[in-house]
Every structure is written in C-alpha cells, then in structure tokens.
Amino acid sequence: MTEWIRDLDELHGHYGTPMAPALRKVTGHVTPAYGGFITASRFCILSTVGPEGTDGSPRAATLGPMDGGRYAGRRHARRNQRAGL
C-alpha cells in the first residue's frame, strides 16, 4: 500500500534534511547552466500532480535538440512539439 508524504516535515523525516549542494540547485528561474541542459535535450517529460495521482508525458522536438534557447523571460521556455507525442 502506498503511504503518502503529506508535508515537508514528513519528507525530511523520510529522506533527511537536504544537503547544501542540493539546495543551491533550486532557483526560481532558468539559469544559464540549466538553459544549456534544456537546449541540448532532445525531449523532456512534462509532469503534473493532482488528486488522482501523478502523470508524466513525453514532449519531443521536431528535429534535433529542443529549441530551449528561446525563453519567454527567465521562467518559461518555448519549444516545438513533434506530432504524436
């Protein structure tokens, strides 16, 4: 049976407190380094969480790497999607 982690205290109790290197990776925007990963990626997984659970859907570029170099500000990336995915 699945046991849900319902809050941050339960999460920390299960996994422990995050280490400093992991916390430094958290940003509210796309950094130049993260933008490089996005630009070089051939696909990504778009994930959502809701009352019924989680869902992940693959998203892929038409040809070659994703067009992650075009950002709508530092919080959004635009890219093409291949038909059928």
C-alpha positions in Angstrom: 0.0 0.0 0.0 1.3 3.5 -0.9 1.8 5.8 2.1 1.6 9.5 1.1 4.1 12.1 2.4 1.8 14.9 3.2 4.1 17.8 4.3 7.7 18.9 4.4 8.3 17.6 7.9 7.3 14.1 6.8 9.5 14.4 3.7 12.5 15.4 5.8 11.7 12.6 8.2 11.8 10.1 5.4 14.8 11.4 3.4 16.6 13.7 5.9 17.3 17.3 5.5 18.6 18.3 2.0 22.4 18.9 1.8 23.7 22.4 0.8 24.7 21.4 -2.7 21.1 20.2 -3.5 19.6 23.4 -2.1 21.9 25.5 -4.2 20.4 24.0 -7.3 16.9 25.4 -6.5 16.1 28.6 -8.4 13.0 30.5 -9.3 14.3 31.0 -12.9 16.2 29.3 -15.7 19.9 29.8 -15.1 22.4 29.9 -18.0 23.6 26.4 -17.0 20.1 25.0 -16.8 19.3 26.7 -20.1 22.2 24.8 -21.7 20.8 21.5 -20.5 17.3 22.4 -21.9 18.8 23.5 -25.2 20.8 20.3 -25.6 17.9 18.0 -24.7 16.1 16.0 -27.4 13.0 15.6 -25.2 11.6 16.4 -21.8 8.9 14.9 -19.5 6.0 17.2 -18.6 4.7 16.1 -15.2 1.6 17.0 -13.2 0.3 16.1 -9.8 -3.3 16.1 -8.9 -5.9 14.4 -6.7 -5.8 11.2 -8.8 -2.0 10.9 -8.6 0.8 11.8 -11.0 1.1 11.8 -14.8 4.2 12.2 -17.0 4.0 12.9 -20.7 7.0 12.9 -23.1 7.5 16.0 -25.2 9.9 16.0 -28.1 11.3 18.5 -30.6 10.5 18.2 -34.3 14.2 17.8 -35.4 17.3 17.7 -33.3 17.7 19.3 -29.9 14.8 21.1 -28.3 14.6 24.8 -29.0 15.2 25.7 -25.4 17.3 28.7 -26.3 14.2 30.9 -26.7 12.9 31.9 -23.3 9.9 34.0 -22.6 11.6 35.7 -19.7 13.7 33.6 -17.3 10.8 31.5 -16.0 9.4 30.0 -19.3 10.9 28.1 -22.3 9.2 27.8 -25.7 9.7 24.8 -27.9 8.2 22.9 -30.8 6.4 19.6 -30.2 6.6 16.6 -32.5 3.2 15.4 -33.7 2.1 12.2 -31.9 3.8 12.9 -28.6 
